[in-house]
Amino acid sequence: MDLMSTVVIAGLGGLGCPAALSLAEGGVERLVLVDDDQVDISNLARQVLYTTEDIGRPKIEVAAERLRVIAPGIDLELVSGRVDADTVDDLLADADLILDATDDPGARFVINDAALAHRIPAVLGGIHRFEGLVLGIGPGFGPCFRCLFEDVPADDEVTTCAQAGVLGPIAGIVGHLQARRALGLLAGDHARHTGFVTTVDGVRGRIRQVPLPEATGCPSCGGLAGRLDIRADQCPITYVRTKLALEALAPGDLLDVVMRRGDPARNVPRSLREDGYEVVCQGALTSDDYRVLVRARAS
């Protein structure tokens, strides 16, 4: 196992706390802790790194103090912020794995797509009341989160832990399972840690492994070859750069293009279709940014 690794932990709540503990105790050399929240009394039932004395303090600072007691030699980087389309590339530039411990479905899709684009594994986790799930993703080794859920659900289709509530021990179980999956992926054991979803049923006391097939034509893991950020460019340079990047790919590979909304988002997909490229999917990433997945021509 390569413990000389850098793991990004996105979120230091009910999942991130136990996951960070397990990874620090497991000997991972460097953790990047990402969160923008402060400790609240409502957190204490499930977020095991904090006490009543920490209420009002930034979570990343308190978590770092606890982890340095547990693992004195650990290298910690603290990032006050959130993982989103604007920050994820910088966070993953030197990372070996990212662990999703957010309570944000949109962030989970961003993490999934960015990990595949950066060719690093990811471990996603989620909890809802008495249930939880864990999914390991290894680029080139089985399905991804979009094979399970194709797109970000609407705001009125999901509830957060704060809204729906969660049983504290379920968060601990899922967070530790995420850490176990992360250690396996860092060891290069992709075959035993990808290709299935681990589900936790806190009512019946069951943990199951459910096989997850790869979705045909998945826009994220179905042959993604690269990512192109053209948010700083103006038309017509946006299309010129996109076409040059596509011509450099192998036939049939996918290119993930991120651009500003407005004229580029209207003109680039239309021009690509007119030139015979297949636009697999397109849609808004944020209020300012737009994403287009396009496949290089077969010949």
N, C-alpha and C positions, 0 to 999 in steps of 0.2 A: 504494500500500500504506500502511495506517495503522500506522506504527511507534510512534505515541503510544498504545500499547496496553498492557494488563496481561494477562500470561499466567501462569496457575497451573501449575506443574510438580509433579505428584504423584509423588514418588519420585525419589531421586537415586542410582540404581544404574546398571546397565548400559545402560538406555535413557535415563534422565534426564540422565546426564552428557553424552553427545554431543548430545542435544537442546538442553540448556541452552547448550552451547558454540555451536551453530549459531544459536540465537535471539539470543544476545548479540552474536555476530559480525555477524548480519544487521541489527542496529540496533534491536531491540525495546526500548522505553524502560524497561519495568518487568517484573520477574519475581518471582513469589511462589514461593519454594522450600519444599516441604513434605516432611519426612522426620523420622523419630525414631530413626534408626540411627547407629551409629558405624562408622568405617572399620575394616575387618578385612583381614588379609593375603589372605584368599581373594577379596576384591573386586578386587584390583589387576590381574588379567588382563583385565578388561573395563570397569572403571569409571575412565575416563581422566582424571578430575580429581584423582585421589589418588595419593600416593606412599607409600613405606614410612615416611617421617617423619610421616605423618598417622595412622598406626594408633592407634586408641583415641579419636580426636577426633570430634566430631559432624560428620556429612557436610555438613549445611547450612552450617556455619562454614567448612569447608575449601573447599567449592564456591564460596561467596561470595568468598573471598580470590582464587581463581583467576579468577573471572569479572570481578572489578574490575580485575585486571591486563590482561585481554583487552579489556574495554570500560569504561574508567575512569568514564564518565559514567552508567553504568547504575544504575537504582534497584532495589534488592533488598530484599525483605521475607522474613525467615526465620521459618518456622513449624515448631517442633519438635512433631511429631505425625503422625497418619495422616489420610487422607481417608476418612471414613465417614459414615453417615447423620446423626450428631450434629454433624459439623463442616463438611460440604460446603456448606451454605447460606451460612454466614458467609464461607467462602473465595471463593465465587462472587459475593458481593454487588457487588463492584466490578470483576469480571473481564470481559475481552473474549473469553477462550478458556481452556480447560483442557486440558492435555496429560497423559494417563494414562501414567505410566511405572512403575506399581506391579507387584509380583509377586503380586497378590492378586485372584483372579476376583471376589470379592464387592465389592471396591472398584471394580472396572471397571464393574459393573452400577450401583452408586451414582452414579458419575461420569456414565455414560450418561444415566440418568434425570434427574439434577439439571441437567445441561447443557440438556436439552430443556425442563425446567420453567423454567429461567432464560432461555431463548431465546438461548443463546450456543453457538458451535460447540465441538466437542471433537475431539481426535485421540487415538485409542486405539492401543496397541501391545502386542504380546506376543511372547515368544521361548520356544522349547523346543528344546534341543539344537542341531540344525543348521538350524532353521527359524524363521521369524518372520512376523508379519502387521502391517499398519497399516490402520486404518479412520478416515476422516474423517466427522464428523457435523455437519451444518448443519441446525438446526431448520427444518422446512418444505422441506428440499432433499434428499429421498431417505431411505434406510433408516437404521436405527440398530443398535446392538449386539444388541438383543433380537430384531431381525429375523434375525440370524445364530445367536444362542444365546438360547433363550427364557428360561432362568432360570439361577440360580447353581447350578453343579454341586456334588454332594456332595463332602466333603473327600477321600473315598477314590477319587474319579474324576479328580483332578488332582494334578499334582506341581509343586513350585516349582522355580525355577532351581537353588537350593541342593541339591535332591533329585535332579533329573534331569541337572544339568549343562547348560552352554551354551557354544557356541563363541564366544569373545570377539569376533571380527570381525563375527559376525551381529548382536550387540547394537549395535555401532557403526553398521552399515548401517541397522538398523531405527530407531535413535534419530535419525539424520540424516534419514531419510525422514519421520519424524514431524514434525521441524522444518520440512521443506520443505512438508508438507501444512499445517502451522499457518500459515506465512507466506502461502500461497495463500488460506486461509480468512480471514485478517486483511485481505487485499486485497479480500475480497468475491467471490472467484471460486469460489463454491460449486459451480457446475455441473461444473467440472473436478476438484474435489477431494472429491466425495461420490458415493455410488451404486455404489461398488466397493470390494473388498478388495485391497490389495497384498500378495502373498505372496512371501516370500524363501526360496528353496531353496538352502541353502549347500552341499549335496552336489553338485548339478548346476550350480550357479552361475547360477540363473535367478531373475529377478524378473518376476512376472506381475500383471496387473490382471484380477481376476475380478469380473464384474458381480454386484451383490447386489440382488435385487429386494426391494421393501418387502413385509413379511409382512402379509397381510390381518388386520385387527383387532389389529395389534401394540399391546400395552398401554402402550408408552412413546411411540412416535412417531405412533400412529394417532389424531391429533386431540387430543392433550393440550393442555388450555387453561389449566391452573393447578395449583397445589399448595397444600394446606391442612394446616398443622401444628396439631393439636389435642392434643398430648401433655400440655399443662398443664391441660387441661379435664377435668371429671368428668361422668359421666352425670347428667342427660340433655342437658347443654349440648353434649356432643360431637355428638350427632345433630342438634340444632337448628342449630349452626354449619355442619355439613356440608350440610344441606338448604338453608339460605340461600345457601351458596356455589354449589350446583348450580343453584338457581333464577336466579342471576345469569349463568349461562353460556348460550351459544347451544345450540340443540337438537343433540344428538348429540356434543357436546364431552366430553372426558374430564377428570375431576378426580382428582388424586393426593392421597389423604388419609393422613397419617401420624399415628398415635395410639399410646397406650400399650397394651401387651398386657394381657389380663385382661378385665374387664367391657366396656370400649369395643370391643375387638376382637371380642367375641362379639355384642354388642347392635347396634352400628352397621350392619354388613353385613346382619343379619337385618331390621332396621327399614327399610333402604333397599329391600330386595327386596319387603317387604310393601307399600311405597308405590309400587311399580312401576318402580324404577330398576334398571338392569342393572349388577350387580357383575361387572366384566370379569375381575378376578383379585384375590386377596388372599393374604397370607402374611407371615411374620416377616422384618423387616429386620435386627434384632439380637435379643439375648436379652431386651431390654426393650421394643422398639418393633415396631409392626405397620403394614403398609401395605395400603390398599384402593384399587383403581382402579375408579371408578364413572362411568358415562356418563349425561349429562344426558338427560332424556326428550325424545323427538322432538317431542312436542306437549303 
